Amino acid sequence: MTARVTLYSRPGCHLCDDARAVIERVCADLGEEYVEVSIDDDPRLQERFGEEIPVTFVDGRQHDFWRVDETRLRAALTS
C-alpha cells in the first residue's frame, strides 16, 4: 500500500505536531498510510514551502497548509 497522504514538516514545529496528530488519527480510522518528509533535508523543499509548513498533500495534490482540517481530510480520503 502506498501512502495517500504526505506531510511536509520540520522538527520543532508545533503546527506540524498538531497536523501530525490529526493525520495519524484520520489515517488510522480509515486504514490509510501517510509519510512525513522534513523540508530541512532538502533545500528545494525549503524554498518551495518555506514558512507555510506544515503542508499536507493527498494523492499528490496540495490539500492544506498551516492547519489540517480533520473533516476536509476525511472527505478527501473517502471520496
Rosetta blueprint (number, residue, H / E / L):
1 M L
2 T L
3 A L
4 R L
5 V E
6 T E
7 L E
8 Y E
9 S E
10 R L
11 P L
12 G L
13 C L
14 H H
15 L H
16 C H
17 D H
18 D H
19 A H
20 R H
21 A H
22 V H
23 I H
24 E H
25 R H
26 V H
27 C H
28 A H
29 D H
30 L H
31 G L
32 E L
33 E L
34 Y E
35 V E
36 E E
37 V E
38 S E
39 I H
40 D H
41 D H
42 D L
43 P H
44 R H
45 L H
46 Q H
47 E H
48 R H
49 F H
50 G H
51 E H
52 E H
53 I L
54 P L
55 V E
56 T E
57 F E
58 V E
59 D L
60 G L
61 R E
62 Q E
63 H E
64 D E
65 F E
66 W L
67 R L
68 V L
69 D L
70 E H
71 T H
72 R H
73 L H
74 R H
75 A H
76 A H
77 L H
78 T H
79 S L
